[in-house]
């Protein structure tokens, strides 16, 4: 009898999850489970940050944990808040291209990414 109840509970949970996913996709949600409620602002592109000086270095940060445009925007905003940094984040490549007009420690870049809840796998110069 316990097995039948367990199977019924699992069936209800799986059915509910499937129904939620179908409803979400039909309503146009791009990223189910997104912190922005699935309405990522991918079409509202922000202007690229302009650096005050000449670019003296370029780094690539490999990032894990990004799933949607909202993730990309939060990492981009966090990195661009650092003086001397201009960042472009690519979801498909799971990386951020960083342009620097002054020396910025890698620990500062890592901290900015991790503050948003993502992991830095490596930094390449």
N, C-alpha and C positions, 0 to 999 in steps of 0.2 A: 504494500500500500504506500509506503514511504517513497518507493521508487517512482510510482505513478505521479505522486504529488510533486516530486522533484522535477520530473520530466515536464509536467504541466507548467510549473513555475518558469523553467528555462524556456519553454515554448512561448510563454507570454512575454518574457523579457526580450528574447530574440525578435519576436514579431513586433514588439513596440519599437525596438531600435531600427528595424528595417523600415517600418512605417515612417519613423522620424526622418530617416535618410531620404526616402522617396519624396516626402513632403518638402523637405529642405531643397532638394535638387529641382523639383518642379517649380518652386517659388523663386528660383534664380540664384540661390546661395552658391557662391563660388568655392567657399572653403568651409565645410562643415566642421564645427568645433573651434572655429576661429575666435580669438578674443574680441574681435570687432563684430561678433554676431554674424559672421559670414559675409559681411558687406565691406570687404576690403576696399580701400580707396585707391585702387590701381589706376583708375582713369584720372585721378586728381594728382597729376605729376607736380612735384615741387621743383622749383628752379634749382639748378646745380649751384652749390656753394662756391663762391669766388674766393680765392686765396688773396691775401694782401701782398704777398711777395711771389717771387719766382719759385717754381717747383724745384726742390732740391733732392727729393727722394720719392720713390713709389714703392709701396708694399702691397702684398696680397695676403689677406687673412682668410684662411679656410675656416668656415663656421658650420657647426652642426646644430640641428634643431629647428631650422626655419622651414615653415610649411606653406606660407601664403604671403600675399602682398603686404598684409598688416605686419607680419614679422619683419619683412624687408624694410618697411618704412620705420619701424621702431629702431632697428639697428642703424639705419642711415641717419636718423635724427640724433641718436645718441653719439655716434662718431662725429657728426658735423658740429656738435656742440663744443668739441675740443678746438681750442685756438690752434690755427696752423694746419688743420686737417680738412680735406675735402674728400668725401667718400661716395662711392657708387657701389651698391650692393646688388648682386645677381643671384636670384633665387635658384635658377636652373643649375648654376655652377657651384652653389653654396659657398660663395666667397664675397669678399668686399675688396674693391680696389681702392687703396688709400693714396692720396697725393698729399705731400707735406711741403710746406714752405719754411719749416724750421724743424729742429730736432724735437721729436716727441718719443718718449719712452714706450717700449712695447707693453710694459705693464699698464700704462694708461689706456692704450688701445684695447687690451684684453679686458680690463676692468669695465670699459664702456660697453663692450659686447656682452659680458657676463651679467652686467647690471640689468640688461633686458631679458635675461633668462636663457641665453644661448651659450654654447661652448665653443671655445677657440681650439681648433685642432692643430693649426700651425700658422706661422707668419713667415712669408717669403719676401726677401728684398729684391 
